[in-house]
Structure formats: structure tokens, C-alpha cells
Amino acid sequence: DEEGRIIWALYNDIEKGKLKDPRDIDSTPESRNKFDDAMDGYENGMVTRFDVDTPNDWSEQQATLFKDTLVLSAKLAALTPPQGYPNAPRYYSPERLEI
């Protein structure tokens, strides 16, 4: 997501002890799978919908701003790798590579 909500939600879960950071040396396959499941859940729950229409009660300015924001977000998403910044190294847990 363009606002980084998924990253912060995962970070908060790690800080609270609900999840184990998969990059830790003492992480296990089970903890990495649990992290991957949580990440997938956040991605599905915090997705920006591009297939919905603008509500009829919005003003012309609100609708134009929403449309422009969607177009900009889509262009940024097309250029940005999953790690969040260009030329970022890609980190995959061993369990993700088996998929």
C-alpha cells in the first residue's frame, strides 16, 4: 500500500511479540510461515481498490482528487518493488521460495 500501513502493522505486531521477525537468526520455519500469513492477511485487508466507482455524494473536487490519487498510486506501484523503494534488495524467506 502506498501509505505504508502494512509495514507499520507488521512492525507493531513484531514489537508487541505477536510475530517473530523472519530476518532474526533464531527464527524458525513455523515463525516465518506465521509472518508470511500475517503479511498476506494485511495485504488483502488493506488493499487500495481500483475497481470501485466514486460515490454520488462527493463533490467534483473530491472525485477528481480521488481519481488523480488512484492514478498516481497505480503508477508508483508499477515502478516500486515489493520492498518499498527502487533498487531494493529482495528478501525472500526459504519458505516463500518453495511456493
MARGULO-802600 format. One line per 5 residues: number of its first residue (from 1); their letters; for each residue x, y, z of N, C-alpha, C. Coordinates in Angstrom, 3 decimals. Atoms other than C-alpha are relative to their C-alpha. Example, Ala and Ser with C-alpha at 12.3 -4.5 7.8 and 13.67 -1.06 7.14 Angstrom:
<recs>
1> AS> 0.890,-1.190,0.000,12.300,-4.500,7.800,0.900,1.200,0.000; -0.820,-1.190,-0.060,13.670,-1.060,7.140,-0.770,1.090,0.730
</recs>
This chain:
<recs>
1> DEEGR> 0.827,-1.186,0.000,0.000,0.000,0.000,0.874,1.254,0.000; -0.803,-1.202,0.198,1.178,3.498,-0.790,0.262,0.783,1.276; -0.183,-0.739,-1.253,0.864,4.776,2.787,0.866,-0.748,1.013; -0.846,0.773,-0.900,2.959,2.045,4.408,-0.724,-0.597,1.189; 0.770,0.531,-1.134,0.153,0.790,6.651,0.337,-1.455,0.291
6> IIWAL> -0.307,1.420,-0.193,1.076,-2.857,6.086,1.315,-0.159,0.753; -1.311,0.072,-0.662,4.695,-2.315,7.095,-0.122,0.363,1.471; 0.139,-0.421,-1.397,3.702,-0.449,10.255,-0.811,-0.999,0.816; 0.783,1.006,-0.718,1.093,-3.062,11.184,0.864,-1.213,0.339; -0.904,1.123,-0.273,3.677,-5.840,10.842,1.039,0.381,1.053
11> YNDIE> -0.983,-0.468,-0.979,6.232,-3.769,12.777,-0.615,0.024,1.401; 0.660,-0.041,-1.309,3.727,-3.209,15.598,-0.226,-1.403,0.548; 0.176,1.381,-0.457,2.963,-6.936,15.735,1.318,-0.600,0.482; -1.314,0.489,-0.432,6.693,-7.690,15.990,0.377,0.625,1.336; -0.335,-0.688,-1.254,7.163,-5.079,18.724,-0.821,-0.531,1.172
16> KGKLK> 0.862,0.523,-1.057,4.217,-6.486,20.715,0.273,-1.473,0.298; -0.323,1.403,-0.212,5.628,-10.005,20.389,-0.981,-0.968,-0.629; 0.957,0.887,0.663,2.751,-11.358,18.311,0.650,-0.767,-1.149; -0.705,0.628,1.114,5.081,-12.119,15.394,1.494,0.031,0.253; -1.465,0.053,-0.049,8.741,-13.061,15.093,0.524,0.550,-1.311
21> DPRDI> -0.609,-0.557,1.206,10.871,-11.076,12.663,0.660,-1.136,-0.777; -0.562,1.130,0.750,11.715,-13.551,9.869,1.483,0.158,-0.302; -1.428,-0.210,0.257,15.175,-11.992,9.489,0.856,-0.332,1.211; -0.759,0.350,-1.201,16.161,-12.893,13.060,0.697,-1.339,-0.186; -0.794,1.225,0.148,18.798,-15.577,13.351,-0.687,-1.199,0.658
26> DSTPE> 0.667,1.104,-0.683,16.624,-17.615,15.707,-1.431,-0.237,-0.498; 1.339,0.253,0.539,13.512,-17.564,13.508,-0.071,-1.429,-0.534; 0.216,1.382,0.431,12.056,-20.941,12.636,-0.896,0.000,-1.242; 0.927,0.062,1.142,10.164,-22.126,9.552,-1.446,0.296,0.403; 1.363,-0.256,-0.458,6.960,-22.012,11.602,-0.231,1.491,0.228
31> SRNKF> 0.168,-1.436,-0.252,7.535,-18.397,12.702,0.034,0.791,-1.307; -0.024,-0.681,1.300,8.393,-17.366,9.134,-1.310,-0.217,-0.752; 1.300,0.253,0.629,5.223,-19.043,7.833,-1.097,0.831,0.654; 0.984,-0.816,-0.712,3.194,-17.266,10.525,0.124,1.463,-0.428; -0.221,-1.371,0.463,4.765,-13.944,9.491,-0.530,0.173,-1.424
36> DDAMD> 0.487,-0.072,1.382,4.034,-14.655,5.811,-1.521,0.002,-0.058; 1.464,0.025,-0.040,0.407,-15.488,6.636,-0.554,1.342,0.465; 0.443,-1.309,-0.485,0.038,-12.250,8.609,0.203,1.064,-1.070; -0.270,-0.970,1.062,1.642,-10.274,5.786,-1.044,-0.120,-1.112; 1.019,0.202,1.030,-0.744,-11.815,3.246,-1.360,0.515,0.468
41> GYENG> 1.267,-0.489,-0.540,-3.693,-11.033,5.525,-0.084,1.515,-0.014; -0.011,-1.465,0.039,-2.689,-7.396,5.872,-0.086,0.512,-1.432; 0.065,-0.429,1.408,-2.151,-7.116,2.107,-1.422,-0.097,-0.531; 1.374,0.170,0.476,-5.641,-8.461,1.432,-0.959,0.970,0.678; 0.901,-0.880,-0.734,-7.262,-6.285,4.104,0.232,1.479,-0.239
46> MVTRF> -0.324,-1.416,0.158,-5.514,-3.006,3.304,0.241,0.380,-1.457; -0.218,-0.255,1.423,-5.631,-3.120,-0.480,-0.768,1.256,-0.422; 0.678,-1.151,0.582,-6.499,0.049,-2.388,-0.805,-0.496,-1.188; 0.880,0.506,1.054,-9.480,-0.729,-4.583,-0.008,0.953,-1.185; 0.022,-0.789,1.226,-9.226,0.495,-8.158,-1.239,-0.296,-0.842
51> DVDTP> 1.142,0.414,0.805,-12.409,-1.177,-9.377,-1.332,0.546,0.507; 1.235,-0.557,-0.539,-14.941,0.907,-7.448,-0.243,1.382,-0.591; 0.366,-1.303,0.527,-16.813,3.972,-8.611,-0.014,1.017,1.139; 0.045,-1.053,-1.019,-16.834,7.303,-6.798,-1.441,0.171,0.460; 1.363,-0.197,-0.509,-19.841,7.921,-4.540,-0.661,1.235,-0.623
56> NDWSE> 0.738,-1.106,0.605,-22.546,10.218,-5.905,-0.022,1.247,0.873; 0.077,-1.167,-0.881,-22.453,12.481,-2.850,1.312,0.777,0.085; -1.270,-0.725,0.002,-18.828,13.547,-3.464,-0.085,1.206,-0.921; -0.079,-1.172,0.870,-18.115,16.970,-4.887,0.907,-0.307,-1.190; -0.856,0.170,1.183,-16.397,17.371,-8.255,1.475,0.000,0.396
61> QQATL> -1.395,-0.096,-0.453,-13.176,18.328,-6.448,0.437,-1.286,0.704; -0.331,1.246,-0.692,-13.264,15.247,-4.192,0.180,-1.151,-0.991; -0.079,1.080,0.984,-13.896,12.926,-7.153,1.265,0.117,-0.845; -1.210,-0.206,0.799,-11.072,14.473,-9.192,1.245,-0.334,0.808; -1.143,0.305,-0.859,-8.650,14.258,-6.265,0.141,-1.507,0.201
66> FKDTL> -0.020,1.450,-0.178,-9.606,10.614,-5.673,0.536,-0.692,-1.250; -0.445,0.594,1.267,-9.113,9.751,-9.353,1.488,0.248,-0.223; -1.418,-0.321,0.181,-5.766,11.543,-9.514,0.879,-0.787,0.967; -0.745,0.775,-0.992,-4.622,9.808,-6.327,0.095,-1.464,-0.422; -0.028,1.388,0.467,-5.583,6.409,-7.742,0.978,-0.186,-1.153
71> VLSAK> -0.909,0.106,1.144,-3.702,7.056,-10.979,1.446,0.097,0.468; -1.357,-0.151,-0.522,-0.609,8.254,-9.096,0.428,-1.240,0.779; -0.320,1.209,-0.767,-0.748,5.269,-6.723,0.282,-1.179,-0.921; -0.211,1.103,0.937,-1.039,2.862,-9.640,1.337,0.135,-0.721; -1.283,-0.208,0.675,1.935,4.424,-11.414,1.167,-0.293,0.940
76> LAALT> -1.056,0.278,-0.976,4.039,4.290,-8.241,0.104,-1.494,0.287; -0.017,1.442,-0.262,3.022,0.690,-7.593,0.649,-0.762,-1.146; -0.599,0.672,1.147,4.086,-0.260,-11.099,1.518,0.149,-0.014; -1.437,-0.264,0.014,7.542,1.233,-10.543,0.730,-0.480,1.246; -0.612,0.283,-1.292,8.147,0.224,-6.930,0.015,-1.499,0.272
81> PPQGY> -0.059,1.426,-0.337,9.377,-3.254,-5.947,-0.720,-0.272,1.326; 0.737,0.328,-1.218,7.670,-5.108,-3.076,0.639,0.530,1.286; -0.659,-0.454,-1.220,10.280,-3.872,-0.571,-0.240,1.482,0.269; 0.413,-1.357,-0.284,9.084,-0.293,-0.947,0.857,1.108,-0.564; -0.790,-1.064,0.611,11.867,1.603,-2.693,0.769,-0.573,-1.190
86> PNAPR> -0.677,0.513,1.204,13.582,1.345,-6.091,1.381,-0.572,0.309; -1.291,0.682,-0.127,16.633,-0.905,-6.394,0.199,-0.660,1.364; -0.091,0.661,-1.297,15.842,-2.539,-3.068,0.386,-1.458,-0.196; -0.278,1.438,0.090,17.297,-5.972,-2.449,-1.267,-0.777,0.330; 1.189,0.813,-0.242,14.689,-8.679,-2.470,0.336,-1.076,1.024
91> YYSPE> -0.193,0.992,-1.052,14.467,-10.748,0.694,-1.170,-0.971,-0.038; 1.022,1.033,-0.034,12.581,-13.993,0.493,0.401,-1.025,1.044; -0.280,1.070,-0.944,12.292,-16.473,3.297,0.073,-1.309,-0.781; -0.108,1.283,0.710,13.189,-20.040,2.325,-1.364,-0.625,-0.281; 1.331,0.570,0.191,9.537,-20.999,2.751,-0.710,0.640,-1.193
96> RLEI> 0.612,-0.680,1.151,8.453,-18.391,0.171,0.595,-0.499,-1.312; -0.638,0.490,1.213,10.933,-19.767,-2.339,-0.529,-1.368,-0.412; 0.529,1.327,0.296,9.315,-23.203,-2.084,-1.356,0.058,-0.684; 1.354,-0.135,0.568,5.950,-21.872,-3.299,0.064,-0.014,-1.505
</recs>
